[in-house]
Amino acid sequence: MSDRPRFHLAMPVHDLAAARAFYGGLLGCNEGRSSDTWVDFDLYGHQFVAHLDLAHPGPSRVGNEVDGDHVPVPHYGVLLSPDAWHQLAARLTGAGTTFVIEPHIRFEGEVGQQWTMFLLDPSGNALEFKAFADDAQVFAS
């Protein structure tokens, strides 16, 4: 096991085949163990588990304004290296992905400057992928 802590995140999905196409196909996450009701994915080194929940009404559509964007809450995601972020943004854009918030720079020229993008999985779960040119800015205030 890595010395680096890793998240384990379990989220409800309405369709495992659609989750496999999105997380495995579009995002390129390797699939781990699975059953008829859940699938493990390697989400950039973190264990993401899609759990089938046909009764789940879907995530709320609450949001907060952040640097001019209406950020969906709740959301989850991964902080990537700038190169990995740009590669993912290009792959998603090339695939015709509909973004909640298009790939762009947030807090430009300010503390915490970052690249960010938001999208929804097929079950409506909001994901954010972001990158910082300077890792020291992740928790800067």
N, C-alpha and C positions, 0 to 999 in steps of 0.2 A: 504494500500500500504506500502511496505517496505520503511524504511528510507534510505536504500542502493539504490543508483541510478542503474538503469538497462538500458541496451541498447535495442533499437528497431532497427532491421536490416532487410531490405527487399532485397531479391536477386532473380534474374531471374532463372527460371527452365524451362526445355523443357517438363516435364512430371510430373504431380502431383502425379500419382500413384507411380512412381519411387521415388519421393521425400518423400512420405509417408513411403515407404519401407525402405529408407535410414535413414531419420531423426527419424521416429517413431520406425521402426523395429530394424535397426542396432545400431543406437545411443541411442535408448530408450527414446527419447523426447516425452513427452505427447503432444497430439494434442489439440488445442483450437478451436476457431471459424474457419470457412472455407466457401468457396463458390465454384463455378465452376472454378474460376480463381486464387484462392489463398488459402493457409493453414497457420494458426498460429501454431508454435511449441514453447514449453518451452525448450529452449536450456540452461540448467543449470541456470534457473532463469531469462534468458533474452528472450525477445520476438523476435523470428526469424520468418519471414514470407516468404514463398516460393510463388513467383508470377509467374504464367504461362506466358511465353513470347516465343512463337514459332518462332518469327523473330530474336531473340537474337542470334548472331553468336557464342556466348560462350566467356569465359574470354580470355584475352591475355595470352600468354605464356612467358611474361617477367619474369626475375628472377634476384636475387642478390645473391652473394656469402656471406654466413654467417657461419663462423667457419667451413669451408670446405663443406658446403651443398649449393646446388643451390635452394634457397628459391623462390617459385612461388609468383609473385606479379600480381594482388592483391590477398590477402587471408584474411580470418577472422577466429576467433576461440575463445576459452575460456581458461582462466587461472584456472586450477583446483587444488585441494589439491593433495599432492603426492599420497595418497591412492586412490582417485577417478581417477587420471591419470593412475596409474598402473592397476586398474580394467578395465578402458576403453581400454588401450593398450592390455590387455589380451583378452578381448572380441573381439576386432577388429582382432587381430592376430588369435584367435581361429576360427573366421568366414572366414578366408582366404582373408582378405582385402589386396588389392594391395596398398601399400603406395608410395607416392611421395618421402617422406623421412621417413625411418623406425624409430620406437621408439628408442630413445637413449638419452644420456646426452650431452648437448651442453655446451661449455665454462667450461669444467671440470677443477676444481681447480682454477677457475678464478672468478672475480666479475661477477655476473649474472648467475652463474651455474644453469642449468635448464634441466628438462626432456622435450623433444619435439617430436612431430610426425606430419606429414602432409599427407593428403589424399584428394582425389577428390570426390565430390558428383556426382550423375549420370549425371548432367548437366555440369560437368567440373569445378565447383566452388571449389577453393582450401580452405581447412580448416586446421588450426593448433590448436593442443591441447598441452598445456604446463603446467608445474608445477615447483614451486620453493620450496626447502626444507626450505628456510628462506625467508619469505614474504618481509623482508627488502631489498632483492636483486632485486625485481621487477623493481625498478627505480634507482638502484645503478649505479654510474658512475665510 
